[in-house]
């Protein structure tokens, strides 16, 4: 507030409102893992909005969403590198004995808790699909 960065302040208020809304709706106090889930969902919504805005040739709105993503990411854990993502995915495939695309749910169940808020789950999902369909 004191810095006078109104766009950043607006995004922080949106994050706090989303967290508070979930706490009120579910009558619980969110722990860190649940807050990360809320923030990750906000990131996903913004990515989808960017795709839709670009499809509608509204670059101005897409830029605003990208700026919001930058602010939200500041409050999430450090993103995983490509190598770390690959290692976790391969470990999950091995642990679940997944051999075909029908086993994707098992793999995602193992991977998601480790990657929540640290990787784009749509990219991870595509990577798992590619590995399972290749085997």
Secondary structure, 3 states (H helix, E strand, C coil): CCCCCHHHHHHHHHHHHHHHHHHHHHCCCCCHHHHHHHHHHHHHHHHHHHHHHHHCCCHHHHHHHHHHHHHHHCCCCCCCCHHHHHHHHHHHHHHCCCCCHHHHHHHHHHHHHHHCCCCCHHHHHHHHHHHHHHC
